[in-house]
């Protein structure tokens, strides 16, 4: 501090005027003038001391707020993985892996024939650092056929690729960065920066008088400021401490601070700070600072792996990150890059061959759809929601936490693609106004409850209304499996062939109105519709009667068991889905159905660690059996019928016929909402299509949502369900012949075929019953329209309804 | 107190893990046990599970025999993870065992979850998760994981006997003596059912 104070005193002296003999009156004034000057000098000295303090404390202290980094789930590589060589190569390229002749560097791969060799990146996971390895995979028709390590670090059976960085949690209009150390960056980066931005950096005092004179001369001639003449140190000071305004006063302050900074800190320290501070682009409201993040932002790889052409592009962009933005102005950016490459070459650290190769290389920046926070805003919303209450905002935006999520980038990409294309297709095919439809989609993993993909709408460039999390829409017939499950839980009353009454229904409500549900076809299907058929074809009358007989409060209880947290009104129309739910709510309910009755809370995050990898929070797998395996199995079987023969059967126009899926359509009044929710063995998908203004979308679940759902399931190669009935299930082979269109009042084509008398029945379907509750008299090869069965049930119901009647309608009792 | 609990749980873990996992686990242990030829005997579900019964439904045996119609001598169900798990899963199970033996239960659970991502319906993975949760004193989750293991085991008596043993231990820890006894009885039933494959 002392020498600096001296310096400024000196400069104070220097500024004293010497202009020949002062006149008499001026002589008298001289002491005052001297006093003013001395005061000025003292003020300057004090100011310098103040600046010095500011420069030092800011530079030495916690200099940067580090937003939490959010990672996708890592891709596991192992023999047996169903991923083609092409898909893996694409994934590698998306993560900035580079095809190379040798695997000497991390982040490289080599393909030859059906063999792929990869040098993976070292990465700090939640459970420790995984070192970089060299591995080799071979492929066959079904995916990865073999997997082995080809380095000398020991055997391997599987490895995780470093996960994709999918975003940061930064404050509004905040800056984002990834810190790098000078020793870790390619030497060409600092050397190039010095060459292009500040040739005298290693020897100057923080300012370069020559450069200033040159710049001042240019500014003077132009009449305004046209040239900076700043050293790297001055640029750092400007970024660090000052606003962007260019005034003479600012310039002087900047120069003074640069000198101070240079006096206190080594060139390496200043250079490293510069590497991390420099502004290199904008991602929506997020400012991209430093080469560490810029490297990911533009090339999706760590700065260590940057190639000469890429280094030159970034170095060239320092001059004007938006003017030279390679995504918006590729020609301009390329010209600038090539100029910088020439400077590298002239300076001698880029040899002829490498120089030519670099100039021939394309810009190589990833496209807009593959970078930054703007790509996954909907999912990041969910991450924030899960973190809410456990971490405060400053932890998230400043502490550099690492958040490991469940997002699967390839599933997310498939869901986005199919939502976009599906909406366009259906708008075109049905003459719906272009861009009037909206959609949301959720994909989960069944076991584990991991949210793999979340689409909040069709326009994802901006973090807007997140329909997957925030749009509460009526679910319509998506509710029916919940109704049927509630019924099936009582096996003495309901089984898959229980005859249901599909005749018109009117329920007098407490408010005096009458509720009259209708079938979509406006037809009744008789009084003895087998239960499986009623769900298969989503019959509203039969389902309403079923729901009323099991009791709406019981259905609400089942909903809660399945993981729904809302409080729906206990009204009869709840049976047909008169309740607003978000697509994520629906995904939770259907995920529980898909697990065979084990509620597994959906999660978007698995682990949070500190910047240095110390575990902070785990979100472990938690399961809770909420439905007995028997009823869960029967409802799944019923939903498989929906997918195969019912309202969901359209899926097999897209999906492989051998894949058994289960699901349900949902359509609401006036065709406002179109839903499909369903699952295979390892994936649940929920798709909603409708309009934000709640007007009719003119779509049913089958026409609006199912095509998108099917294509998502196909793209992500969801596995088919393998039916393994639990041990309290008895399977009975039955001929399912119910046909309401047949002349004989729905009794099937041939009344004589009602009983198969235990003979060979090759077309019989194995119908599941809870053991001990197979209807009396039912034998293998019987049909589903067994009138005895119907009679038996009617008798039972009549017996049970009598006490009910005396007490009045359950519903009226409620109010 | 806490110590003995951990020891008991670790014992259970080692017991159910059968000490069968070798890191890498490529070798199949099937070499020394020839495929058993079980004689038709009551299935565990009939002996074990207290199935629901109603007075009206007398003719229900028929429904069940109809499906599994021609009773062939069944292939022995897998006794250990290595019989049905890929090398990748075995390597994770091996790592999880090592971590659990060293007392790093959280890391072991996290590794087992990785294995589940690869093979989501592998009953042996759920069983190990149950053992880890038991060792951590999370009795409720231990029981749930063991039940889940049962549900994906395809009625494998080797797996189910181990799971019921874990459930018995979890209930005992939670102070549910009656429940523990019931679970122990189930474990015995399934051990008997498993013994048919032991000749």
Interface residues (C-beta under 8 A of the other chain):
Chain A: X76 X78 X79 X80 X126 X127 X147 X155 X156 X157 X158 X445 X446 X447 X448 X450 X491 X492 X596 X598 X606 X607 X615 X618 X620 X621 X622 X623 X624 X625 X629 X681 X682 X724 X726 X727 X728 X730 X731 X732 X733 X766 X769 X770 X771 X772 X773 X774 X775 X776 X777 X778 X779 X780
Chain B: X24 X43 X44 X45 X49 X51 X52 X53 X54 X56 X57 X58 X59 X60 X62 X63 X64 X66 X67 X86 X87 X88 X90 X91 X92 X106 X107 X109 X110 X111 X113 X114 X116 X117 X118 X120 X121 X129 X141 X144 X145 X147 X148 X151 X152 X154 X155
